[in-house]
Amino acid sequence: MELGALKQSIFNVFGWASVSLGLWTLIMINSWIIVGYDAPFTSRNFIILIFIFGIIATISKSSRSLGMWGIFLGCYLVLFMIVIFFVGWFIIPFP
């Protein structure tokens, strides 16, 4: 395998990892909410990895769309957690 082809496949792996981590985090948070389990928002590590992998994937032109999907999923997760926090805080302000 040529070095150029290997470099392109590594960027694609980072892009797919970013997208799959984003989707996995969405599945985890939504399933915790549906089941009624206290959703620990400790998936910040996943969100940081999503952004890092997405930024690495946007370097290459062939994997740029995957990287952008990953970054947009990470932004959506951050916005989702902020909105859920404020909605819960408005319902019960002092637990």
N, C-alpha and C positions, 0 to 999 in steps of 0.2 A: 504494500500500500504506500502510495506516495505521501510525502509530508504535507503537501497542499490538501489532498483529500482527507487526510487524518485531521488537519486543522479545521476543515469545514465540518467534519462529523462531530468534533468536540464542541463546536459552537451550537450545533443542532441538539446535542445532548443537554447542554446547559439551558437551551430554550425549552425543550420538552420537560426538563426537571422543574423549571420555573412554572410552567403551566400546570403540570401535574401536582406540584406542591400547593399551588393556589386553589385548585379544585378540591384537593384533599382537605385543606383547611376549611373551605366552605362546607364540605360534607360534614366534617367533625363539628363545627359550630352549630350548624342547623340540626344535626341529629341530637346534640346535647340540649338544644332548646326544645325540640319536639318531645324528647323523652322526659324532660323536666329536671334533668340533672343540672346542677349548678355549673354553667358553662365557664370553666376557668379560661380566662383570656390569657393563658400563658403561651399562646401560639405566636407570640411576638417573635420568637426565634424563627418560626417558619416564615413569617412576613419579611424578616430581614433577609433570610435566604432567598425568598422569592425575588426581592429587589436586586440582590447581588447577582443571582443567576440571570435575571432579566437584563441587567445592564451589560453583563458579559456577552449575552446572546445578541444584543443589539450592535455589537462591534462588527460582526460579519453581515454582509448584505443578504445572504441566503437565509439566515436565521433571525433576521430583524423582526419579522412579523410575530414569531414565537416569543421573542423577548418583549415586544410591546404588549402582547396578550398577557404575559406574566406580570409586567409592571402594572397594567390596568387592573388585573385581578388583585394585586397587592393593594392598590389604591382603593379599590372597592371594599376590600376587607377592613382597611383602616376606617373608611367612612362608615361601614356597617357597624363596627364595634363602637364608634363614637355615638352614632344614632341610637343604638340599643342601650348604651349607658345612659344617655340623657332621657330616653323614654322611660327607662326603669327608675331613674332618679326623680322624674316628674310624678310618677305614680306613687312611689314611697320615698319621700325625700330624706327621712331620718329612720334608718333601719333599727 
